[in-house]
């Protein structure tokens, strides 16, 4: 069992830091340490580690995706990272979902609907994507489609 599973994030971070000291080009160690920082809400440190992982391996779609999550309220940077993840891995449903949610938050509902639709095309059981698209349809004044998506999300287990 990993330290993180035991709630021992300090030991987990120490191990990744030691791995990086031994091999400064170990992208996965930066990624994993960034993920741990993200779990702890230390987003600036997470962003720094994801950025280093991307510098070492610029084709790591997951690093762009998780850095996008870590950007939180910085919509432009988050959207750029989700876009990079999609460019690298076109079937990355979670990246379409993330970008779609950010577009929705910006009031760009047509873009949100397009991205969430793509996430659903890739993963037809993606309950959160149905829910997000349902909200975007509602904000776009399309009640019938909103109701259908929100019902599908509930059927798949999302019922906020």
C-alpha positions in Angstrom: 0.0 0.0 0.0 1.3 3.4 -0.9 2.0 6.2 1.7 -0.7 8.3 0.1 -3.3 5.6 0.7 -2.3 5.6 4.3 -2.6 9.4 4.6 1.2 9.7 4.9 1.7 12.3 2.2 4.8 13.8 3.8 6.6 10.4 3.4 5.2 10.1 -0.1 6.6 13.6 -1.1 9.9 12.8 0.6 10.2 9.6 -1.5 9.4 11.4 -4.8 11.8 14.2 -3.8 14.6 11.6 -3.2 13.8 9.9 -6.6 14.1 13.3 -8.3 17.4 14.0 -6.5 18.8 10.7 -7.8 17.4 11.2 -11.3 16.5 14.9 -12.0 15.0 13.8 -15.4 12.5 11.4 -13.8 9.2 12.9 -15.2 7.0 10.3 -13.5 8.4 11.3 -10.1 7.6 14.9 -10.8 4.1 13.9 -11.9 3.4 11.8 -8.9 4.7 14.4 -6.5 2.6 17.0 -8.3 -0.4 14.8 -7.9 0.3 14.5 -4.2 0.6 18.2 -3.8 -2.7 18.6 -5.7 -4.4 16.2 -3.2 -3.1 18.4 -0.4 -4.4 21.6 -2.0 -0.9 22.9 -2.6 -1.7 23.9 -6.2 1.3 26.1 -6.8 3.7 23.2 -6.0 1.6 20.9 -8.0 1.7 23.2 -11.0 5.5 23.5 -10.7 5.9 19.7 -10.6 3.6 19.1 -13.5 5.4 21.8 -15.5 8.7 20.1 -14.8 7.2 16.7 -15.9 6.0 18.4 -19.1 9.4 19.9 -19.7 11.0 16.4 -19.5 8.2 14.7 -21.4 6.2 17.1 -23.5 3.9 14.3 -24.7 2.5 13.4 -21.3 -1.2 14.2 -21.7 -1.9 13.3 -18.1 0.5 16.0 -16.9 -1.2 18.6 -19.0 -4.6 17.4 -17.8 -3.7 17.5 -14.1 -1.9 20.8 -14.4 -5.1 22.1 -16.0 -7.1 21.0 -12.9 -4.5 22.6 -10.6 -4.9 25.9 -12.3 -8.4 26.1 -10.8 -9.7 29.6 -11.5 -7.1 30.5 -14.1 -9.4 29.7 -17.0 -7.1 30.5 -19.9 -4.2 28.4 -18.6 -6.5 25.5 -17.7 -8.2 25.5 -21.1 -4.8 25.7 -22.8 -3.6 22.6 -20.9 -6.8 20.6 -21.6 -6.4 21.5 -25.2 -2.8 20.3 -25.2 -3.9 17.0 -23.5 -6.5 16.5 -26.2 -4.0 17.3 -29.0 -1.7 14.6 -27.6 -4.4 12.1 -26.8 -7.6 12.8 -28.9 -9.6 10.1 -27.0 -9.0 11.7 -23.6 -12.6 12.0 -22.4 -11.7 13.6 -19.1 -9.8 16.4 -20.8 -12.8 17.2 -23.0 -14.9 17.1 -19.8 -12.6 19.5 -18.0 -12.4 21.9 -20.8 -16.1 21.8 -21.3 -16.7 22.6 -17.6 -14.4 25.6 -17.9 -16.1 26.8 -21.0 -19.5 26.5 -19.2 -18.1 28.5 -16.3 -17.2 31.2 -18.8 -20.7 31.2 -20.3 -19.4 29.7 -23.5 -22.2 27.1 -23.6 -21.9 26.1 -27.2 -18.2 25.2 -26.7 -19.1 23.5 -23.4 -21.8 21.4 -25.1 -19.4 20.5 -28.0 -16.7 19.3 -25.5 -19.1 17.5 -23.2 -20.7 15.8 -26.2 -17.2 14.6 -27.3 -16.5 13.3 -23.8 -19.8 11.3 -24.0 -19.0 10.0 -27.5 -15.7 8.6 -26.1 -17.3 7.3 -22.9 -21.0 6.8 -23.2 -21.3 6.1 -19.5 -19.7 9.4 -18.4 -22.4 10.5 -15.9 -20.6 13.7 -15.0 -20.4 14.7 -18.6 -24.1 14.2 -19.1 -24.7 16.3 -16.0 -22.4 19.1 -17.2 -23.9 19.1 -20.6 -27.4 19.1 -19.1 -26.5 22.3 -17.1 -25.0 23.9 -20.3 -28.2 23.0 -22.3 -30.3 24.6 -19.5 -28.2 27.8 -19.5 -28.6 27.7 -23.3 -32.4 27.6 -22.9 -32.8 24.1 -24.3 -35.0 22.6 -21.7 -35.8 19.3 -23.5 -32.1 18.4 -24.0 -31.2 19.6 -20.5 -33.9 17.4 -19.0 -32.8 14.4 -21.0 -29.1 14.8 -20.1 -29.9 15.4 -16.4 -32.1 12.2 -16.4 -29.3 10.2 -18.0 -26.8 11.5 -15.5 -29.2 10.5 -12.6 -29.6 7.0 -14.3 -25.8 6.7 -14.3 -25.5 7.7 -10.7 -25.0 11.5 -10.6 -27.8 13.1 -8.6 -26.6 16.3 -6.9 
